[in-house]
Amino acid sequence: MIMNRTEVVKKAREAHRENIRRSLQHRLEVARAKGDENLIRQLEAEMRYFG
């Protein structure tokens, strides 16, 4: 299947958002394990922003 430029850009954008979400989730787990409440609040706000 040949994708046009719009489809390629859309797929790249989706992959980028998923990578950000996974990174944030991991950072949030680490912050919770360390009990870093300030970082937890910041990362939770970022998670809400990215949906």
ABEGO torsion letter per residue (X at the ends): XBBBAAAAAAAAAAAAAAAAAAAAAAAAAAAAAAGBAAAAAAAAAAAAAAX
